[in-house]
Amino acid sequence: MNLRDLRYILAIAEHRHFGRAAEASGISQPTLSVQLRKLEELLGVALFERSSKAVVPTAACERLIGHVRAAVAEADAILSVALTLRDPLAGRFRLGIIPTLAPYLLPLVFAPLREALPALEVEPWEDQTSAIVDRLRAHELDAALLATDLDGPDLASRPLFAEPFLAALPPEHPLAARAVVEEGELARDILVLAEGHCLRDQTLAACGQSGALGGTLRAASLSTLLNMVAAGYGTTLIPGLAAGAAQDAGIVLRPLAAQAGRTVRIVWRARFPRRGAVDAVGDVIAARLRGFATGGATGAV
């Protein structure tokens, strides 16, 4: 048994498909099947049930998979520590980022990151907060950019920048004539993201709403919300970095009276050995967004 075989088990368990698992592992499907068969013979148990429709972990695999993940994570940690000893700012750096931030922040910071950290290969992974945190704790990500506070001694974080919220209104909406909008005034026709997005909860809290809404739209993406607002379907709150996309859609933006907003943080495992890389990435992002919160609703960053 070797580390490569353990990674094959994880790939098959994740993809539930030999072809996709082989592609993710960088080998051919026949090679993957042969290696799995050899490993099952060594262990004396079947790890997966194969059929023409699915590949499903057996009960034995479910019992072993936690140990497999731990072994692979420890091996990766050894490599990370060795890399840190050589150069913490070199190699792959897997960065989780929430969907309401990724499309607007990444174009701003990727060039500065490449310029400041040329040996660091930043790989973004976009997903909702809960999925990102799970991947971070499973050692599948090295750090994450989130807009919520996290509990637990296993994670650490630092704030990078404050992002104000803006009222997003159809041009013909009565509130569009206001210079400043009271958050509570948006509650009547507010549109929010689906459950699982932190921006949903932040929007409802800012507008004085509970989590229970009537028949209003719950969108899967911020771009859907913007399109619906532009069509006159309702109002919403958007994070400041999305101002350009909103204006391109013909939406009127107004500052909020209570200046609600969110703090974007970089989060990492407390025992992550490449803390220097986390700090370096955070420093570049914070410098790029310095002054953004006070730069106006559509000010350049």
C-alpha positions as MATLAB code, in Angstrom:
seq = 'MNLRDLRYILAIAEHRHFGRAAEASGISQPTLSVQLRKLEELLGVALFERSSKAVVPTAACERLIGHVRAAVAEADAILSVALTLRDPLAGRFRLGIIPTLAPYLLPLVFAPLREALPALEVEPWEDQTSAIVDRLRAHELDAALLATDLDGPDLASRPLFAEPFLAALPPEHPLAARAVVEEGELARDILVLAEGHCLRDQTLAACGQSGALGGTLRAASLSTLLNMVAAGYGTTLIPGLAAGAAQDAGIVLRPLAAQAGRTVRIVWRARFPRRGAVDAVGDVIAARLRGFATGGATGAV';
ca = [
       0.000    0.000    0.000;
       1.279    3.473   -0.820;
       0.094    7.063   -0.670;
      -0.843    7.023   -4.366;
      -3.310    4.172   -3.773;
      -4.911    6.063   -0.892;
      -5.419    9.077   -3.140;
      -7.113    6.800   -5.679;
      -9.596    5.677   -3.005;
     -10.444    9.289   -2.188;
     -10.865   10.157   -5.870;
     -13.254    7.267   -6.496;
     -15.224    8.028   -3.321;
     -15.572   11.663   -4.360;
     -16.485   11.189   -8.021;
     -18.421    7.894   -7.748;
     -17.248    7.222  -11.300;
     -14.088    5.461  -12.461;
     -13.642    7.593  -15.568;
     -13.882   10.908  -13.724;
     -11.768    9.634  -10.836;
      -9.081    8.462  -13.271;
      -9.107   11.828  -15.050;
      -8.807   13.680  -11.732;
      -5.920   11.386  -10.758;
      -4.096   11.859  -14.047;
      -4.149    8.170  -15.031;
      -6.143    5.933  -17.353;
      -9.308    4.219  -16.210;
      -7.898    0.685  -16.717;
      -4.858    1.588  -14.606;
      -7.100    2.913  -11.833;
      -9.208   -0.253  -11.888;
      -6.131   -2.485  -11.708;
      -4.632   -0.517   -8.802;
      -7.902   -0.623   -6.890;
      -8.214   -4.370   -7.426;
      -4.683   -4.898   -6.099;
      -5.428   -2.751   -3.053;
      -8.642   -4.635   -2.316;
      -6.747   -7.920   -2.560;
      -4.140   -6.580   -0.135;
      -6.761   -5.405    2.345;
      -8.979   -8.445    1.905;
     -12.167   -6.387    1.546;
     -14.131   -4.832   -1.311;
     -14.042   -1.045   -1.174;
     -16.617   -0.194   -3.845;
     -19.713   -1.762   -5.361;
     -19.516   -1.469   -9.147;
     -22.461   -1.411  -11.497;
     -23.172    0.001  -14.933;
     -24.881    2.994  -13.302;
     -22.886    3.814  -10.176;
     -19.810    3.220   -8.051;
     -20.783    3.150   -4.369;
     -18.482    2.826   -1.327;
     -19.038   -0.382    0.637;
     -19.545   -0.479    4.393;
     -15.866   -1.449    4.716;
     -14.861    1.604    2.696;
     -17.023    3.847    4.887;
     -15.199    2.487    7.944;
     -11.780    3.024    6.386;
     -12.275    6.315    4.538;
     -11.666    8.498    7.611;
      -8.294    6.840    8.175;
      -7.473    7.243    4.475;
      -8.252   10.972    4.575;
      -6.190   11.390    7.741;
      -3.221    9.562    6.237;
      -3.318   11.641    3.046;
      -3.727   14.856    5.039;
      -0.727   14.008    7.222;
       1.361   13.207    4.154;
       0.345   16.512    2.591;
       1.223   18.267    5.838;
       4.701   16.755    5.714;
       5.143   18.077    2.192;
       3.770   21.482    3.218;
       6.157   21.747    6.154;
       9.061   20.791    3.916;
       7.965   23.384    1.377;
       7.671   25.975    4.140;
      11.215   25.249    5.228;
      12.363   25.920    1.682;
      10.039   28.746    0.687;
       6.566   29.339    2.192;
       5.706   31.602   -0.736;
       6.189   28.944   -3.406;
       3.941   26.203   -4.708;
       0.184   25.692   -4.811;
      -2.103   27.743   -2.572;
      -5.759   26.652   -2.632;
      -8.013   29.593   -1.776;
     -11.740   29.250   -1.139;
     -13.954   32.253   -1.906;
     -17.699   32.837   -1.624;
     -19.784   33.404   -4.808;
     -20.891   36.936   -3.873;
     -17.240   37.982   -3.669;
     -15.339   35.917   -6.234;
     -16.504   37.526   -9.536;
     -15.794   41.039   -8.295;
     -12.688   40.601   -6.139;
     -10.625   38.122   -8.148;
     -10.205   40.378  -11.228;
      -8.906   43.095   -8.908;
      -6.371   41.044   -6.970;
      -5.083   38.324   -9.290;
      -2.586   40.513  -11.135;
      -1.241   42.061   -7.896;
      -0.928   38.570   -6.386;
       1.051   37.299   -9.389;
       3.279   40.353   -9.304;
       3.942   40.275   -5.558;
       4.111   36.462   -5.199;
       5.344   35.076   -8.535;
       6.233   31.636   -7.151;
       2.878   31.142   -5.438;
       0.219   29.376   -7.533;
      -3.085   30.698   -6.180;
      -5.949   28.338   -7.089;
      -9.406   29.810   -6.312;
     -12.271   27.545   -5.304;
     -15.721   29.203   -5.381;
     -18.470   27.813   -3.157;
     -20.868   28.694   -0.347;
     -19.499   29.345    3.125;
     -20.415   26.004    4.697;
     -18.869   23.974    1.864;
     -15.709   26.074    1.937;
     -15.338   25.654    5.697;
     -15.806   21.891    5.355;
     -13.096   21.757    2.690;
     -10.821   23.941    4.785;
     -11.189   21.653    7.782;
     -10.669   18.604    5.532;
      -7.321   20.058    4.352;
      -8.686   20.420    0.811;
      -8.187   24.203    0.946;
      -5.326   26.194    2.437;
      -7.268   29.367    3.251;
     -10.560   31.049    2.444;
     -12.018   34.496    1.863;
     -15.279   34.712    3.808;
     -17.658   37.392    5.040;
     -18.777   35.778    8.288;
     -17.259   35.188   11.716;
     -16.423   31.565   12.450;
     -16.417   29.719   15.740;
     -13.990   27.017   16.739;
     -10.434   26.801   18.041;
      -9.278   24.955   14.924;
      -9.665   28.022   12.674;
      -8.059   31.470   12.755;
      -8.834   34.603   10.763;
      -7.922   38.227   10.178;
      -9.996   41.023    8.638;
      -8.854   42.307    5.240;
     -11.315   45.042    4.301;
     -14.794   46.370    5.002;
     -17.305   46.189    2.168;
     -20.354   48.480    2.395;
     -23.782   47.396    1.196;
     -25.693   49.494   -1.324;
     -29.398   49.662   -2.054;
     -30.028   48.329   -5.586;
     -33.208   49.754   -7.111;
     -35.053   49.717  -10.430;
     -34.804   53.179  -12.034;
     -38.558   53.757  -11.661;
     -38.703   52.700   -7.999;
     -39.919   55.441   -5.584;
     -36.784   55.078   -3.449;
     -34.555   55.791   -6.457;
     -35.281   59.494   -6.000;
     -33.726   59.443   -2.526;
     -30.089   60.413   -1.934;
     -29.893   57.925    0.944;
     -32.136   54.933    1.622;
     -33.271   53.623    5.000;
     -32.642   49.879    5.145;
     -36.085   49.139    6.557;
     -37.750   50.785    3.571;
     -36.458   48.013    1.319;
     -38.219   45.262    3.273;
     -41.517   45.400    1.340;
     -40.112   44.134   -1.958;
     -36.662   42.857   -1.000;
     -35.123   40.067   -3.096;
     -32.630   37.751   -1.465;
     -30.342   34.873   -2.298;
     -31.277   31.288   -1.501;
     -30.482   29.797    1.887;
     -26.822   28.921    2.328;
     -25.515   32.285    1.115;
     -24.241   34.474    3.927;
     -25.354   37.576    1.994;
     -28.970   36.421    2.375;
     -28.783   36.526    6.174;
     -26.848   39.797    6.143;
     -29.431   41.400    3.842;
     -32.350   40.311    5.998;
     -30.624   41.482    9.174;
     -29.794   44.869    7.678;
     -33.431   45.367    6.610;
     -34.815   44.275    9.973;
     -36.301   41.057    8.612;
     -36.326   37.584   10.084;
     -35.408   34.577    7.967;
     -39.065   33.979    7.102;
     -40.184   35.668    3.898;
     -43.350   35.200    1.901;
     -43.329   34.244   -1.742;
     -40.427   36.461   -2.728;
     -37.682   35.268   -5.061;
     -34.719   33.350   -3.638;
     -31.998   33.517   -6.269;
     -29.062   31.154   -6.624;
     -26.646   33.901   -7.697;
     -26.112   37.609   -7.288;
     -26.261   38.086  -11.060;
     -29.820   36.702  -11.033;
     -30.775   39.204   -8.324;
     -29.313   42.043  -10.373;
     -31.239   40.993  -13.479;
     -34.487   40.767  -11.521;
     -33.962   44.195   -9.969;
     -33.172   45.654  -13.395;
     -36.451   44.155  -14.652;
     -38.350   45.965  -11.903;
     -39.192   42.857   -9.895;
     -38.002   44.275   -6.578;
     -35.075   45.707   -4.626;
     -32.055   44.200   -2.935;
     -28.805   44.971   -1.165;
     -25.530   44.341   -2.948;
     -21.944   44.346   -1.685;
     -20.002   47.376   -2.823;
     -17.627   45.495   -5.108;
     -20.608   44.485   -7.263;
     -21.506   48.142   -7.964;
     -20.013   48.117  -11.454;
     -22.018   45.057  -12.520;
     -25.196   46.595  -11.099;
     -24.725   49.867  -12.944;
     -23.996   48.010  -16.179;
     -27.427   46.384  -15.759;
     -29.117   49.786  -15.472;
     -29.736   49.592  -11.727;
     -29.817   52.669   -9.491;
     -27.524   52.437   -6.456;
     -27.965   54.404   -3.258;
     -25.968   54.439    0.007;
     -27.671   53.185    3.145;
     -28.545   55.408    6.085;
     -27.155   52.982    8.660;
     -24.148   52.164    6.447;
     -24.628   48.423    6.778;
     -21.893   46.245    5.328;
     -19.720   43.203    5.872;
     -16.113   42.482    6.745;
     -14.175   40.234    4.394;
     -11.717   37.982    6.225;
      -9.057   35.498    5.311;
      -9.503   32.264    7.281;
      -7.095   29.364    7.766;
      -6.547   26.337    9.976;
      -4.884   27.384   13.201;
      -2.153   24.756   12.735;
      -1.619   25.378    9.016;
       2.179   25.303    8.548;
       2.369   27.864    5.728;
       1.185   30.850    7.728;
       3.628   33.034    5.805;
       1.714   32.366    2.589;
      -1.616   33.204    4.262;
      -0.242   36.502    5.552;
       1.323   37.378    2.206;
      -1.898   36.735    0.265;
      -3.896   38.644    2.857;
      -1.497   41.581    2.742;
      -1.782   41.888   -1.048;
      -5.583   41.769   -0.964;
      -5.830   44.234    1.923;
      -3.485   46.660    0.170;
      -5.461   46.437   -3.076;
      -8.749   47.191   -1.264;
      -7.371   49.755    1.173;
      -9.754   52.678    1.482;
     -12.528   50.916   -0.429;
     -15.103   51.273    2.351;
     -14.687   55.041    2.371;
     -14.154   55.420   -1.370;
     -17.821   55.962   -2.168;
     -20.492   53.690   -3.586;
     -18.868   53.394   -6.984;
     -15.426   54.745   -6.280;
     -12.485   53.129   -8.011;
     -10.438   50.601   -6.129;
];
